[in-house]
């Protein structure tokens, strides 16, 4: 499998945390934290797909590469496709790692784990999940769960994603982490699909792929990274990074 292209989609429009990618964490914009972690993972070229010059400027000042895309694009996946259309050196059989810009504590291990399912040529999309340890998260609709059937040690084939506690009566529940590795053809196929019924109900884009018959496999990892959606999340990440000294 060739080196992947890591794309970090980022936009300023966030209702719960305005200008989220530029929110400062220990004096540095959050998007720069994510970009730095992707660079340090050393698994492929890294670019940021942003909605305007504000994000592009902080990335280029940090020494990175950013592409400004149409601010009206509906999703991060569409933003990634716009970047690919402007990168002719990226091959048709390339692997694209979609790294969300609100995961400032993402680990290299999680990024590598998302790629692992694609070693199986039958898999269209790879992603990651972790065992839920806090019982309060099981019924929390902001924590997306995945139901899957085992296909190997620490690996499963996704059957459904939900904000509800699935599967019913399970002894373990799995927290899905929003990190996706696509075959380029799978990403382009996915973007041609209309929003699906279950996707609209759950507000989970990955259900569109499952409803269309695409295969998503999941690699388990030790822990979930912090996701920043609210000012409270931001404060928690600041405290965490101060505690670990990074």
N, C-alpha and C positions, 0 to 999 in steps of 0.2 A: 504494500500500500504506500503510495507516494506521500510526501509531506503535505499536510492539510493547509488550507488557507483559513486563518482565524479572522472572522469579521465580528466587530462589536458594534451593533446598531445602537444609536443613541439619539434621543430627541428631547427638546426642552419642555414640551407640553405634558405636564403631569399635574393632575388636579390635587392630589394629596400632598405633593412636595414639589412646589414650583421650581423650575430650573434644576431638576434633580441631578443631572449629570455633572453640573458645576458646583454642587453642594460641597463645601469644604470638609475634609476629614483630616484632622491634624495638619491643617494649612495647605492641603493639596486637593484639587477637584477629584470627586469620586471617579470620574471617567478615566483620569490619569492613573489612579490606583488599579483599576481593572486592566488598563492597557499595560502597565508595568508587570502585572502578574502574568499576563499572556506572553509578554516578551521573555520573562524569566523562565517560563515553562519550556521555551526553546523547542517547540514542536512544529513550527511553520511560520510563514509570513503573517504579520498582524496588521490589519487596517481597521480604522474606525469609520463607520458609515453614519454620518450625522446629518442633521436637518438644516444647519446653517453655520456661519463663520464663528460663532461664539465657541462651540465645541471644537471645531477644526483648529482654531487658534491655540487652544491650550494643549492640544495633542501635538501640533507641529512644534510648539515651543518646548515640549518635553522630548522632542526628537523623533516623534512618530509620524505615521502617514494617515491622513484623513481624507475622505471623499465627501463632498457636500452633495446631498441628494435632495430631490423634491420634498419639501416639508409636508406636502399633502399625501405622501404615500401612506397607505393604510396600516402597514405593519413593518416590523423589523425584518421579516423575510423579504418583503418587497424592496426594502432598503438594501439588503444584501444582493438581490438580483440586479439592482441598479449599479452597484459597485462592480459586479462581475461583467456587466456589459461594457465597462470602461477599463477592464483589465484583460486585454487580449492574450497575455501570456499564460493565463490560467486555463489549463487544459479541460477538455470536455469530460474526462474521467476523474476530475479533481474531487477531493473531499473538502467540504466546507464546514467549519465549526462555527456555529452561531453562539457567541458568548454574550449574554445580556450585560448591559452597561451598569446594572444596579447590583452587581455581585462583587463588592470590593474586597472580599476575603476568599475569593475562589482559589482553589488549590490547583497546582499542576497535576496532581493525581486525579482530580475530578475531570480535568480537560482530557487527559490521556484515556481515562476510563470511558468517556463518551465515544471515543473513536473505536474502542475495542469491538463492539458488536459488528462493525462493518468489515471485519475480517471474514465474516460469513457473507458470501455473495448474494444470498437470498434476502438479506436485510437492507431496507431502504434508508432507515434513519436510526441512529444510535443516540441514546440518552442515558441519564443516570438517576439513581434514587438511593435513599438511605432508610434504614429501619427507624420508625418513629419511636423515640424513647420517652417523650413527654406525653402522657395520656391526654392532656388538654388539647394537643394538636390534632388528635384523631377526628374530633367533631368540628374543628376550626375550618370554615370554608375558604380561608385564605391559604391554607396548606393543602396543596393539590396531592391527591392520592392516586396511586396506580395499582391496578389489579393485573397480575401477570402469571403466566405459567412457566415453570422452570425449563430452561433449555441448556443448562450447564451450571457449573459451580459459580455461584454469585451472579448469574445471568438469567434473565427471563424475557419472554416475548410478551409485550404489552397487549392486553385484551381491552382495557378501558381505563380512562383517566376521569377523575371526578373530584369535585369539591366536597362530596359526601364521604362518609367512612365506608370504603369498599375494600375487599368484599365483606359482606355481612358475616359476623361471627368469627372473623379471622383471629388467629393467635398473634399475628404480627401485621402491622400496617406499614406501607411504604410511602415515604414523602418523595414526590417527584421533584427533581431539581431542573429548572428551565435552562438546560444546556443541551444543544442538539448538534449532532454530526450528520450531515447530509451527503449522499452522493449528489453530484451536481445535477444529474438528470432527474433525481428524485425531487430536489428542490424546485427545479423548473416545472416538473409535472404537478407538484403540490400547488404552485402559484397559479396554475391554469384552472384549478378546481374552484367551483363556487363555494362560499361558506355553507357548511353542512348543517342539518337540523340539530344534531347533538352539540355541535360546536356553538351554535347560537344559544342553546339552553344553558350549557355549562360555562359559556364564555372561555373555552379552552380550544385554541387553534389546532392543537395536535389531534383532536378528534376528527378533524376534516380528513387527515391522512388515513386514520383507521377506517373511517366510513367508506373511503374510496378503495379499501383493500390493500393499502400500503402496509408494509411490515415495519414495526418499531420494536427494537430490542433494547433492554434496559440492563445496565451494569450497576451492581450495588457498590456504593462507596461508604466509607466509615462515618462521614458526617456531612450535613448540609451546610453550605456557606450562608453567611448572613445576607438576606435580601433587604434592600432599602426601598421602602415604599412610602414611609411616613417620617415626620420629624422625630418620632420616638425611635424608629428603626435606626435613624442616623445617629442619634445619641448613643444607642446600644453599640453600634459599630465603632464609634469613637472610643468608648470605654474598653471595648474588646481589644482594639489595636494598641491602645495605650498599655493594656495589661500584658500583651505578648511582645511589646517593644517593636512593632512594625507599623 
